Amino acid sequence: MMKDGRLVLIGAGGINCGKTHLACKLIERYSKSGPVYGLKATNAGGGLCCPHGSRGCGACAINSDFCLERENSPYNKKDTGLMLLAGACEVWRLRSLPERMADAYAAFVEKIPPEVLVIAESNSLRLVVKPAFFVMITPQRGVIKESARISSPFADITFTAPLNDGDILEVIKQINASLRKPS
């Protein structure tokens, strides 16, 4: 398993749990003291179920082992655009076959400077990378995604959606402590 001491990872048990809201709050906070990059990574292709409820949005369509795309527009109303608006220097969208997620993340790492903090949304990335910190957000009710069920035991902290300001402050406090630990 790859280890990345500059990666803060946010996972969730379903859609609309607040991953992007938390990611943007963290980007706003940490971009004041240094460069922050954003990443949204998902398993895709291979006949997997769509993480967006099979709406046919194209998020799962890839024609290779993985697809890595840099977001260029902060005004597109996508999660990646919101991360740019929050202050990320760059934001990337990574879609990968599950068995190639480690290779896909390695390709992402090659494209970014070594000293930047990375705030990422993904459950599946946690299965191949040990981050500095991993937050899991669970839904109040409903079915928990399989990727969250598998990755949630690795969470450093777990919250139930919706997050409040106190939850976000606690995440920041714990991230700060994790980032100060020697790798």
C-alpha positions in Angstrom: 0.0 0.0 0.0 1.2 3.4 -0.9 1.6 6.0 1.9 1.0 9.8 1.3 1.6 12.0 4.3 0.2 15.1 2.6 -3.2 13.5 1.6 -6.3 14.3 3.5 -9.0 12.0 2.4 -12.8 12.4 2.7 -15.1 9.4 2.2 -18.9 9.1 2.6 -21.5 6.4 2.8 -23.7 8.0 0.1 -24.3 11.0 -2.1 -25.2 14.3 -0.6 -23.5 13.6 2.8 -21.3 16.7 2.7 -18.0 15.5 1.2 -17.6 18.5 -1.1 -18.8 20.9 1.6 -16.1 19.6 4.0 -13.5 19.5 1.2 -14.2 23.1 0.4 -14.0 24.2 4.0 -10.7 22.4 4.4 -9.4 24.0 1.2 -10.5 27.4 2.3 -8.7 26.9 5.7 -5.4 25.4 4.4 -5.0 27.5 1.3 -4.4 30.5 3.5 -1.0 28.9 4.6 0.2 27.1 1.5 -0.8 25.5 -1.8 -3.6 23.0 -1.7 -4.7 20.7 -4.5 -8.0 19.0 -4.8 -8.8 15.5 -6.1 -12.0 13.6 -6.7 -11.3 10.0 -7.3 -13.9 7.3 -8.1 -13.9 3.7 -9.3 -15.3 3.6 -12.8 -15.8 1.4 -15.8 -16.0 -2.4 -15.9 -19.7 -2.5 -15.5 -19.7 -1.0 -12.0 -22.8 0.6 -10.6 -22.8 4.3 -11.0 -22.0 6.2 -7.8 -24.7 8.7 -8.8 -27.5 6.3 -8.9 -27.3 5.2 -12.6 -28.3 8.6 -13.8 -26.1 8.3 -16.9 -24.1 11.4 -16.1 -20.9 10.1 -17.7 -18.9 10.0 -14.5 -18.3 6.3 -14.9 -17.5 6.2 -18.6 -13.8 5.5 -19.3 -12.1 3.9 -22.3 -8.8 2.9 -20.6 -7.6 1.7 -17.2 -8.0 5.2 -15.7 -8.7 8.7 -16.7 -7.1 11.8 -15.0 -8.4 15.2 -16.0 -7.6 18.6 -14.6 -10.6 20.9 -13.9 -10.3 24.2 -15.7 -13.6 25.9 -14.8 -14.6 27.0 -11.3 -18.1 27.9 -12.6 -19.3 24.6 -13.9 -21.3 23.7 -10.7 -19.4 20.4 -10.4 -17.7 19.4 -7.1 -14.3 20.0 -8.8 -15.3 23.5 -9.8 -16.4 24.2 -6.2 -13.0 23.1 -4.9 -11.3 25.6 -7.3 -13.7 28.4 -6.0 -12.7 27.4 -2.5 -9.0 28.2 -3.2 -7.4 25.1 -4.6 -4.5 25.8 -6.9 -5.5 22.9 -9.1 -8.3 20.3 -8.9 -8.2 16.9 -10.7 -10.8 14.3 -11.5 -9.6 10.7 -11.4 -11.7 7.8 -12.6 -10.2 4.3 -12.5 -10.9 0.7 -12.8 -10.7 -0.6 -9.2 -7.7 -2.8 -9.8 -5.8 0.2 -11.3 -6.5 2.8 -8.6 -3.0 2.6 -7.2 -1.5 3.2 -10.6 -3.9 6.0 -11.3 -3.1 7.8 -8.0 0.7 7.4 -8.8 0.0 9.1 -12.1 -1.7 12.0 -10.2 1.2 12.3 -7.8 3.6 12.7 -10.7 1.6 15.7 -11.9 1.7 17.8 -8.7 4.5 19.4 -6.7 5.8 17.4 -3.8 5.1 20.1 -1.1 1.4 20.6 -1.6 -1.4 19.5 0.6 -4.0 17.3 -1.2 -7.6 17.3 -0.1 -9.4 14.4 -1.8 -12.9 12.9 -2.0 -12.9 9.2 -2.3 -13.8 5.9 -0.5 -11.9 3.6 -2.9 -8.7 5.5 -2.8 -8.3 4.6 0.9 -8.0 0.9 -0.1 -4.7 1.6 -2.0 -3.3 4.7 -0.2 -2.7 5.4 3.5 -3.3 9.2 3.9 -2.2 11.5 6.6 -5.9 11.6 7.7 -9.1 9.9 6.6 -12.6 11.3 7.5 -15.7 9.2 6.9 -19.2 10.8 6.7 -22.1 8.4 7.2 -25.7 9.1 6.1 -28.4 9.6 8.7 -30.4 6.8 7.0 -30.4 4.7 3.9 -28.1 2.2 2.3 -24.4 2.7 2.8 -22.3 2.4 -0.4 -20.2 -0.7 -0.7 -17.0 1.3 -1.1 -17.8 3.1 2.2 -18.6 -0.1 4.0 -15.2 -1.5 3.0 -13.1 1.7 3.7 -14.8 3.0 6.8 -12.9 0.7 9.2 -9.8 2.7 8.2 -11.3 6.1 9.1 -9.5 8.3 11.6 -12.8 10.0 12.5 -16.4 9.3 11.5 -19.3 11.8 11.5 -23.0 11.4 10.7 -24.3 13.8 8.1 -25.0 16.7 8.1 -21.8 18.1 9.5 -22.0 21.2 11.7 -19.3 23.9 12.4 -18.2 22.1 15.5 -17.6 18.9 13.5 -15.5 20.8 10.9 -13.4 22.4 13.6 -12.8 19.0 15.1 -11.7 17.6 11.8 -9.3 20.6 11.4 -7.9 20.0 14.9 -7.2 16.3 14.2 -5.8 17.0 10.7 -3.4 19.5 12.2 -2.2 16.9 14.8 -1.8 14.3 12.0 0.2 16.6 9.7 2.6 17.3 12.6 3.4 13.7 13.2 6.6 12.3 11.6 5.8 10.1 8.6 
